[in-house]
Amino acid sequence: MGEASRTAEKDEGGRDVSSRFFPLRAQGLAEVLRVSLEQERALRRPFLWLVVVAGAGVVLYFSAEREPSLALCLCALAAFAVIAALTRRHGRSHALFLALAFLAGGFASGAWRTARVAAPIIPRVGIGELTGFVEEVDLRRAGARFILRVASAEGLPDDVAPARVRLTTRGDPNFSAGDFIALKARLMPPARAALPGGYDFARDAFFARIGGVGNALGRIETMSPPEPAPLSLRFFARVDRMRNALAMRVYRIIEGDAGAIAAAMVTGKRDLLSEDAKNLIRRAGIFHIITISGVQMTLVAGIFFVGFRRLLAMSQTLALNYPIKKWAAALAIFGAILYDIGTGSRVGTERALVMTLIMLVAVLFDRPSLSMRNLALAALIIIAFEPEALLGASFQLSFAAVAALIAVYEWRGEYLAKRRIDDRAPQTWWGAFRETIAERLLHGPGAAIFATLCATSATASFMANDFHELSPYVLIGNPLTLAIIEFFAVPCALLGAALYPLGLDGFVWRYLKMGIDLVTYLAGLIASAPGASLPVKAFAPWAILFLSLAVLSLVLWRTWAWRALAIPLALIGLMGATGGAPFDLAVPATGESAALHLPSGQLALMGQKPNAFAAEQWLRADGDARPSADAKNGVGCDDAGCVAKAIDGRFVALIAERGAFFEDCARAAVVVTPLYAPAGCAAPIVIDRRKLSETGAVALRFKADGVEWTTARAVDEDRPWSPAPRERRKPTFAAPLSDEERSAEDARAMEPLE
């Protein structure tokens, strides 16, 4: 049989081209690539790249400076799809137009999604009277945060009534999800990115239909609604009340940060966790322990599947005469959906659910459940219905990790199949060494370590790009996470939730506490180890693109000739990832603070009270692990503003009061202010309210031949989550304002940017 197989693996010219492990035995690079591509086609791998092309269409959509026409997008999709169907007998033309159809599909999906969720966004800060239904409440140790579906709004700027708002209250809430309330609230627009290319909360808030964020003022009254709440709101509100009750039950029994971690693992409610505990588990590389992710979803589905199958197998009649495996898969699908709903059905959990359901449905149709095609179908569904998820860390990390694990699984199957065909002992020392290494990596404890290493490597570039840090001890942290989830969190969540209505769940949470105490103790050891968290500077904008393609080349291709493309792609990406300091001066869209590199090279924060989130973003992007409280030395501040010397010696002034313009405009090389700078300001560079309304956050690099600008907004950008600025009159020295005009202008100047 081995000889027949070896004969069949030769082409018509008698050349040996069958080995996927050593394709360079073929003569010539072009021949290697041609033969390898034929093998990829036989394995139907090009389909996977069509999903990547659809994702590229989504990225192109979000890169557009103006909102594309949905009708034109749909027409382009239909045209390319029809041409692809007409050219299906012409290989290259069909492949080209099929790729264009998927590209247009991803682009159109973004436009369609934007049109579906479009809702008003308040233009500036304001105080208004709101009424509406409470959709969700996240309890904190002091106060709560909640989502309000707005029924009416009075007093807000420009009479804008957002669809939903996210509010916080300092006291314990006297309401719960599903209640109709009336309150006064101070609202502001969702925050824009603090750094070009950084996290943009305004975009995420737009797709969540959140048109404002702020604080509740005064008393919150519960009242009868003018009309009944929609059925879906009543259902999910009831689920949220049950989650909060269970979270508080767990928290009260276990107490402290251990109780907060347990509540997060069981219900997905994370607001009870302290910042110290979050930093601890983040430094240990196990932050995903408090998120309901693909690991939990897979384990829950697996418990349901195995449990139901064994329960059904107890009946000999059922086991011998009926497809109990498919029945178990169907029941596991139902159980996974219930688990998703019970943990809040957040975006990350929904993506994990989609991946799990596709794998279980594959069992129903006698298809391989763990395959790259199933993962690609899950990604395609998300691209079709939630395309904005592709830009988030959750999607990138979860799909990269699962893809790497499936690639290892495929390689293992390929290796074992090859061993069955050719069972001869290796004839050379290199062959024996290779076989020994493969055995260690694919069997026993080495297999788990190897799979963890591959998954960690696949997600490393996304971790560094999104969070600007890497954990060298992740190979310890990840198995620790899996152990606590597998033996404590998931079983306790299922059993405790079942026993909670009976009041018999106390021992379950005490058992869970033992596991959490163990994991937090080990996490403390990991976090305190030297180099537990390595800061990483911000990447060049194009670096993550090449690093992503490198990861995709490794996990999607099956032949080593095409996998080798990952090497040059990774090298190009690493060049962009190590390009040096991303900025010398960073200014957020509000202009109320700034980050500046001093002559010493360290980053310093300017402003009386720099925004904590923005300060963290700047320090992380600069690869600086210091807390923001330690990054204020070297800056002189008073009530009128701050002054500091930049890395190249020029002076930078941050002006907070209008009276400081006359002096600082004359001596500073760069003026930053949240106000409208007068037209007579003589500073070479003026970054004022008008400028920031056009550019959003800016980052400057000072060079010998000038200044390099990077802006968060493109020129003339006008997107629903980043609308074009409105024109406002700019004051000048030459034409002073009257007292009434100055008072009105100062009041408007202190409003946050639109």
Secondary structure, 3 states (H helix, E strand, C coil): CHHHHHHHCECCCCCECCCCCCHHHCCCHHHHHHHHHHHHHHCCCHHHHHHHHHHHHHHHHHHCCECCCHHHHHHHHHHHHHHHHHCCCCHHHHHHHHHHHHHHHHHHHHHHHHHHHCCCCCCCCEEEEEEEEEEEEEECCCCEEEEEEEEEEECCHHHCCCCEEEEEECCCCCCCCCCEEEEEEEEECCCCCCCCCCCCHHHHHHHCCEEEEEEEEEEEEEECCCCCCCHHHHHHHHHHHHHHHHHHHHHHHHCHHHHHHHHHHHHCCCCCCCHHHHHHHHHCCCHHHHCCCHHHHHHHHHHHHHHHHHHHHCCHHHHHHCCHHHHHHHHHHHHHHHHHHHCCCCHHHHHHHHHHHHHHHHHHCCCCCCCHHHHHHHHHHHHHHCHHHHHCHHHHHHHHHHHHHHHHHHHHHHHHHHHHHCCCCCCCHHHHHHHHHHHHHHCCHHHHHHHHHHHHHHHHHHHHHHHCEECCCHHHHHHHHHHHHHHHHHHHHHHHHHHHHHCCCHHHHHHHHHHHHHHHHHHHHHHHCCCCCEECECCCCCHHHHHHHHHHHHHHCCCHHHHCCHHHHHHHHHHHHCCCCCCCEEECCCCCCEEEECCCCCEEEECCCCCHHHHHHHHHHECCCCCHHHCCCCCEEECCEEEEECCCCCEEEEECCHHHHHHHHHHCCEEECCCCCCCCCCCCEEECHHHHHHHCCEEEEEECCEEEEEECCCCCCEECCECCCCCCCCCCCCCCCCHHHHHHHHHHHCCCCC
